[in-house]
Amino acid sequence: MSNGSNIDVSGAINSVVDTAGKVFQLQLDFLNSSLNALAGAVAPLAKTATDLIGSLANTTTQVLQSLSAAIAKK
């Protein structure tokens, strides 16, 4: 009664599960790479921002000291 075609349901399910697993792994790898790239970009920006704030604080302190010295001499 068989028409000669065998449907390999088990093989098809295994193939679908394997493909889904690979897609999920690729998404995790992409997310990991994205987070690493973001961290790599944020670190120098944070250092630059910290240096800028420090320079601004030093400049402000020097300006205030100069003003105080100018006022005190009079």
Buried (B, 14 or more C-beta within 10 A) or exposed (E): EEEEEEEEEEEEEEEEEEEEEEEEEEEEEEEEEEEEEEEEEEEEEEEEEEEEEEEEEEEEEEEEEEEEEEEEEE
